[in-house]
Amino acid sequence: MDLQEGDAAPDFRLPRDGGGELSLADFKGRKLVLYAYPKDDTPGCTQEAIAFNGLRAAFEACGTAIVGVSPDPAKRHDRFKQKHELAFPLLADESQALAEAYGIWVEKSMYGRSYMGLERSTFLIDAEGRIARIWRKVKVAGHAQEVLEAAQAL
C-alpha cells in the first residue's frame, strides 16, 4: 500500500511494552508521531529513540503523543525502554501487520543479499486520524527535531 499525506491512517492494535495493547483509536483527538524503526538497541535505533524521548515535553506541549514500533517482541521492548529510560510506548509488530498496512515492510539488501525488513519511517497523524506528514528512509540525525517542528505547525 502506498499511503499519501491526507489519507486516513490505517488502524492498528498491537502489543506494547509493559503488557496490554495500543490502537490508533487510543489517540483519537490528539496528534500522534508513529515512528517505525528496524531493531531495538542498535546504534541508529537507539539514537532515534533517545532523540524523540529528549523532545517529549515539547511534543506534549503541542498535543502530540509519540509511539515507536518495530518487529521486536514486547519483552525486548521492555529491556530497551528500561535501559534508555524511554517514556513513550513501544509497539511490537511481530507479524508485520502494521508495517504492511503502512507500506514500510520492504525488500532491502545488504552485502548483495536481499531480504524483507522494516523501512525506517515516521508518520505524523493529525487529531482526526489523517496522515499529515510522511518521512520515509529516515536519516536519524536531526529527524526528531524536524518532526517536532511539523507537529508544532499542524
N, C-alpha and C positions, 0 to 999 in steps of 0.2 A: 504494500500500500504506500502510495506517495502522498503523504499529508502536506497540506499547504497552510500558510498563515490564513486565518479566518475560518478554517474547518473546525467542526466540533471535535474536541479531544476525545479519542477512544476511551471508553470506560475501562476500568481495571479493578480487580480486587485481589490483592496479593498478601502473603505472609510478611510480617515485618519483624525487625529486631525486637527482642524482648517478649515475643509472643503476640498473638492476635493478628488482625489483618487491617489493611487500609484500602479504601477505594477512592476513586475520583470524587464520588458524592460526598465524602467526608470533608472536602474542601470547598463545597458549594458556598458561594458568596465571598470567597477570598481568592486572591491571585495565588498561583502555585508555580514554583520552579520545580520541574521534574527533570532531574539530570541523570543521565544514564552513563554508567562507566563500566569498563570491562571486568575488573577484578579487585577485590579488597586487598589492601596492604601492598600494592605495587607502587613504585615511585610516583608516576603521574596521577594515579587514582587517589593516593594519599594526599598529594599536594592539592588536588582539586577539592577534596573533602575539607581539608583544613582551611582553604580559601573561602569556601561557602560558609563554613562554621564561623570564621572570623568576621564575616559580614552579616551574621544572623540578626543582630539587633537592628541594623539598617533595613534589612528585608522586612522584619516585623513592623518597623515604623511606617512602612508604606503598604502594610496589609498583605504581605506576601509570605506564604509558607514555603519551605524547602523540603524536598524529598529526593533522596538518592535511590537508584535502582540498579542492580546488577544481577547476573545469573547465579551469584554465590548464594548458598543456603543461609537462612536466618541465623543459625548458630555462629557461622563465620562472621556475619554482620555484627553480632553481639561483641565478639572479640575485637573487631576493627573499631567499632564505635567506642568501646571502653578504652582501648589503647590510645586513641587520639582525642578522647573527650568530646566526641561529636554530640551535638544537642538537637539533632533533627532525625526523623525516621529514615531507615534504610529498608527498602523492599527487596524481597527475594523472588526473582523472576526465573526460577529454575527450569520451568517449561518453555521459556522464551515467549510466552503468550503476549506480554506487554511489548516486548521487542518486535515481535511480528506485527502487532497491531499498529505500532508507531513507525514501522518500516526501517528499523535500525538493527535487525538481525541480518547481517550481510556477509557476502563472501569476502574474505580477507586473504592476504598472502604474506608469508614470511619465509625468507630463505628458499624461495622457489616452491614452497608448499602452500596449497590452497586449503582453507578451512572456513567454517562458519563461525562468526563471532559478533559481539556487540560493537556497534559503531559509537564511539564517544559522542554523545549528542545532548542537547538541552532544549527543553520545551518550556516556554513561558505561557501559562494558561491563564486567561482572564477570569474574573469573578463569575462570568456566565458559562464557563466551561469551553470557551473557544480558544484555539491556539493563536496567541498574539504574536509570538516570535519563535523561530526555529533556528538553532545553531547545530550544524552537522560537522562531523570530522573536527571536533573541537581541539584547539591547541590550548593547553591548560593555563599558561602564563597570561594573567590579566583577564581571563574569561569570567570569573565570578563578579568582578567589578563591572564588566560590560553588561552582564545580565542584571545586576542591581540597577544600573542606570536605565535600562529598558523598563524594569519593573517600576521604578520611580516615575517614569514618563507616562506610564499606562494609566 
